[in-house]
Amino acid sequence: MTAVDRITSSRQNCVYTSCYCEENVWKLCEFVKTERTTPLEQLFVVFISNDKRMIPLWKQKSGHGDRPVIWDYHVILLHVRPESDSLVYDLDSELSFPCSLRLYGTMAFRSDCHIRPEYHRKLRVIPADSFLLNFASDRSHMKNPDGTWKMPPPPHPPIQTAECQMNLDDFISMNPTVGWGTVYSLDQFLHTYTENSITSSVSSSLP
């Protein structure tokens, strides 16, 4: 992969705060929009969760050996490239950065076939420009009842819009009738974004 294929030069150049994956991805989208390293319409923010908010992911930096990490939700960035493999940018993964979606699917998602239904993954896919315009978080989900932080917050100010200070739950929710983007099962997501119909997937997402 050449430097031209990357939306950012390296993982080390990305804004990163542990346990704030949604803000890390927002800052990565902001970087691409500002620096124009790739067309923003090729980027999609992917929230991974389910109704129980218990989703296993393998090859995470906080994992141990071959055991998965059980997140309440996780957020990755998907680069859907015309006539080429889709790429995943996951700042919490041990896999390459970026990683082909095919490899990420095999190594990090694996399959829902052999895990209990309450752990089955769903994915909300949102165009990056929509995410930048609409996402807001006051970080209240990361505070203990006494007001202390569960994990230290990012140094930059909370991400807000003119209309909203907190709508994170609308992005984590896998109810297709609320929030932004499109909700998929894991199989639907992998079929949509690893097949050769990638160009039409990008086109259909545009206004």
C-alpha positions in Angstrom: 0.0 0.0 0.0 1.4 3.4 -1.0 1.2 6.5 1.1 -1.4 7.9 -1.4 -3.8 5.1 -0.3 -3.7 6.2 3.3 -6.0 8.8 4.8 -3.3 9.5 7.4 0.4 8.8 7.4 0.5 6.6 10.5 -1.3 5.5 13.7 1.0 7.7 15.7 -0.2 10.8 14.0 -3.8 10.3 15.0 -5.5 11.9 18.0 -6.1 9.1 20.4 -7.5 8.8 23.9 -8.1 5.3 25.4 -11.8 4.4 25.8 -13.0 7.3 23.7 -13.2 5.5 20.4 -16.1 7.7 19.1 -14.1 10.9 19.6 -10.9 9.4 18.2 -12.8 8.5 15.0 -14.5 12.0 14.9 -11.0 13.6 15.0 -9.8 11.3 12.3 -12.8 12.3 10.1 -12.1 16.0 10.9 -8.4 15.5 9.8 -9.5 14.1 6.5 -12.0 16.9 5.9 -9.4 19.5 6.7 -6.4 18.0 5.0 -8.3 16.5 2.1 -6.3 13.3 2.1 -9.1 11.4 0.5 -12.7 12.2 -0.6 -14.8 12.4 2.5 -17.7 10.6 0.8 -15.6 7.5 0.8 -15.4 7.3 4.6 -18.0 5.8 6.9 -18.1 5.7 10.6 -19.1 2.3 12.0 -20.6 1.9 15.5 -20.6 -1.8 16.6 -23.0 -2.8 19.4 -26.2 -4.7 20.0 -29.3 -4.6 22.2 -27.4 -6.0 25.2 -24.4 -3.8 24.6 -22.1 -6.8 24.8 -20.0 -7.3 21.7 -16.8 -9.4 21.4 -13.9 -8.2 19.3 -10.6 -10.0 18.8 -7.2 -8.6 18.2 -7.8 -5.6 20.5 -4.8 -4.0 22.3 -6.5 -4.5 25.6 -7.1 -8.2 25.0 -5.2 -11.1 26.4 -3.9 -13.7 24.0 -6.6 -15.1 21.7 -9.4 -14.1 24.1 -11.9 -11.4 22.8 -12.5 -8.1 24.5 -16.2 -7.6 25.4 -17.1 -3.9 24.6 -20.4 -2.2 25.2 -19.8 -0.6 21.9 -16.8 0.1 19.6 -16.3 2.6 16.7 -14.1 2.1 13.7 -13.6 4.1 10.4 -14.3 2.4 7.1 -12.7 3.6 3.9 -14.7 2.4 0.9 -12.5 2.7 -2.1 -13.8 2.4 -5.6 -12.6 -0.7 -7.4 -10.5 -1.8 -4.4 -10.7 -3.4 -1.0 -12.4 -1.5 1.8 -10.0 -0.5 4.6 -10.6 -0.4 8.4 -9.0 2.1 10.7 -9.2 0.9 14.2 -6.9 2.7 16.7 -7.5 0.0 19.4 -6.6 -2.9 17.2 -3.4 -5.0 17.1 -3.9 -5.4 13.4 -2.3 -3.2 10.7 -3.4 0.4 10.4 -5.2 0.5 8.1 -6.3 -3.2 7.7 -8.3 -4.6 4.8 -11.9 -5.3 5.8 -11.5 -8.9 4.7 -8.7 -9.5 7.1 -10.4 -7.5 9.9 -13.6 -9.5 9.4 -11.6 -12.8 9.7 -9.4 -11.8 12.6 -11.4 -9.2 14.6 -15.0 -9.9 13.9 -14.7 -13.7 13.2 -18.3 -15.0 13.0 -21.6 -14.8 14.9 -22.2 -18.5 14.1 -20.4 -19.9 17.1 -21.3 -17.4 19.8 -24.4 -17.0 21.8 -27.2 -14.8 20.3 -26.8 -12.1 23.0 -23.3 -11.5 21.7 -24.2 -11.2 18.0 -22.9 -8.0 16.5 -24.9 -5.2 14.8 -23.3 -2.3 13.0 -24.6 1.2 12.3 -22.8 2.7 9.3 -22.9 6.5 9.0 -21.4 8.7 6.2 -18.4 10.6 7.7 -19.8 14.0 6.8 -23.1 13.2 8.6 -21.2 12.1 11.6 -19.1 15.3 11.7 -22.3 17.4 11.4 -24.5 15.6 13.9 -22.4 13.8 16.6 -22.3 15.3 20.1 -21.0 14.0 23.4 -20.7 15.7 26.8 -18.7 12.6 28.1 -21.2 12.0 30.9 -21.2 8.3 30.1 -17.6 8.2 31.3 -18.3 9.7 34.8 -18.8 7.8 38.0 -21.8 8.7 40.3 -19.4 10.9 42.4 -18.4 12.9 39.3 -14.9 11.4 38.9 -13.8 10.0 35.5 -13.9 6.3 34.7 -11.0 7.1 32.3 -9.2 10.4 31.7 -11.0 12.4 29.0 -9.4 13.7 25.8 -7.6 17.1 26.1 -9.7 18.7 23.4 -13.2 20.2 24.3 -16.2 17.9 24.2 -17.7 17.6 20.7 -21.0 19.4 20.4 -23.3 20.9 17.7 -25.4 24.1 17.9 -28.5 22.0 18.7 -27.1 19.2 20.9 -24.6 18.5 23.7 -25.2 14.7 23.9 -26.6 12.2 21.4 -24.1 9.3 21.8 -26.9 6.8 22.6 -28.6 7.5 19.2 -25.4 6.3 17.5 -24.8 3.3 19.8 -28.5 2.2 19.5 -29.1 -0.5 16.9 -32.7 0.5 16.5 -32.9 1.3 12.8 -35.8 3.8 13.4 -33.6 6.2 15.4 -30.3 8.0 14.7 -28.3 8.3 11.5 -27.0 5.8 9.0 -28.0 2.2 8.2 -28.0 -0.7 10.7 -26.7 -4.1 9.5 -26.2 -7.5 10.9 -22.6 -8.6 10.8 -23.2 -10.8 7.8 -25.1 -8.1 6.0 -22.3 -5.6 6.7 -19.5 -7.9 5.5 -21.5 -8.9 2.4 -22.2 -5.2 1.5 -18.7 -3.9 2.0 -16.5 -6.7 0.9 -18.2 -7.6 -2.4 -17.4 -6.1 -5.8 -20.5 -3.8 -5.6 -18.5 -1.4 -3.5 -18.7 1.4 -6.1 -22.5 1.2 -6.1 -22.5 1.2 -2.3 -20.6 4.5 -2.2 -22.9 6.0 -4.9 -26.1 5.0 -3.2 -25.0 6.8 0.0 -24.6 10.2 -1.7 -27.4 12.7 -1.8 
